[in-house]
Amino acid sequence: MNRREPEALIPAAVGTLPINVAILDGDGTILYTNRAWQEFGKANAIESRPDTVGANYLTITERAETETAQTAATGLAEILAGGRDLFEFEYPCHSPDTYRWFLMRAAAFAHGGHRYVAVAHFDITDRYTYQRRLEASNEHLQQFAYVASHDLQEPLRMVTSYLQLLERRYGDDLDEDASEFIQFAVDGSERMKAMIDGLLTYSRVETQERSVDAVDLEAVLDGVLTNLDLQIHETGAHITVDSLPTVRGDAGQLSQLFQNLLENALQYSGEQQPQVSITATRAADEWLVSVSDEGIGIDDADADQVFEMFQRLHSHEEYEGTGIGLAVCKRIVDCHGGKIWLESTPGHGSTFSFTLPPAGV
């Protein structure tokens, strides 16, 4: 086989692909279409179908009156004019038998000193259908968690109230064991209420409408420090803060994120006064924010576990908590398109780091 033969195989190979592929010249004229492109035009009886070599694909697309076609035409025109090198667009497409979704991808390339554009249409119906089903399922689960948690509040309040009433009214007639049993029940009810409140917070991260704007993290942190002022004073915590950026996100959720991480740092400080530092650095197209402490630390084997729902590494006798706070943090960061992770050394402290998109993107 000589060196030119593999190039001769490319059209035949592309012709077997189940992807609609065409190559355009610098004016938008079709120079090549594969078998899938040609068969799609015939099968769907598209008027002025763009499957013939020599037809101008841009002109055909611009003549269509649908919003989908106009979006595709605008992106393609920018590619041909050299304003961009890549255009991608998902769109619905009717066929005689079914309703499908496609991904259009147009990419410029150069060959022999001339500019060309490769256009491909991928059938993404299965992926799109799966995504819609998954989103619907997640939405139903979130609604269920919210409703179930909300509906549990009232009966739990009644249980706690009647236990406390029983203790007040008949406390003098109860022996030490009975009083202790009532206290155990009240403590259990209060822990359950805290868990329900945490579950509601967790479910609201996505169920509540978000307001995505430019958010000044310094202003957000100032509000959080005000909320935690009493706890900071009682623990004697020392908190240092570097200059924080303005990011793109929801101010309420980012406030919850910082509050959960700071509460975690204050709570797990060990026997010493909490020492907490908050830093931010720009990393490529995102901001990296870190909250570090010098507390009891976490074993590497448990680093991922702490972000799961209801996962606790310590007993209630050692530390209070529901095991939801860090799960809420992860959900908030996920909703902002970022990542959160933990680096820790037992006995030497922990650093929670997360990424957020900069404002203006």
Number of C-alpha atoms within 10 A of each C-alpha: 5 5 7 8 9 9 9 10 10 10 13 12 10 16 17 11 13 14 17 23 24 26 22 25 19 17 16 22 21 23 16 17 23 21 19 20 23 18 13 17 17 14 10 13 12 12 9 12 17 24 25 18 15 14 17 18 24 21 15 16 21 17 12 12 9 10 10 15 16 15 15 21 20 14 20 29 18 14 21 22 12 13 11 14 15 17 17 15 14 17 17 13 13 10 12 8 7 7 10 16 19 17 16 18 19 24 18 21 11 10 7 5 6 9 15 21 25 18 21 20 22 15 20 16 16 11 11 15 13 12 12 12 12 12 12 12 12 13 15 13 13 20 16 13 18 21 13 14 20 14 12 14 14 10 10 15 14 11 14 19 14 12 16 16 12 14 17 10 9 10 15 10 10 12 9 10 9 13 17 12 11 17 15 12 16 18 13 13 18 15 16 16 19 15 19 23 17 22 24 18 20 24 21 18 19 16 14 9 9 15 12 14 14 17 19 16 21 15 13 19 21 12 15 20 16 11 12 15 12 11 15 19 10 9 14 14 18 13 16 12 13 11 10 18 19 18 22 20 25 18 20 14 23 22 17 20 21 20 21 19 19 23 15 16 27 25 17 20 23 15 8 13 16 21 18 22 18 21 16 19 15 14 9 7 11 17 21 21 19 20 21 24 25 24 26 20 20 21 14 13 7 14 14 10 15 20 22 16 17 18 16 18 14 11 9 11 6 9 12 12 18 21 19 24 27 24 20 25 24 21 22 23 19 15 16 18 12 17 16 20 15 19 15 21 15 13 14 13 21 25 22 18 18 21 23 23 19 18 17 9 9
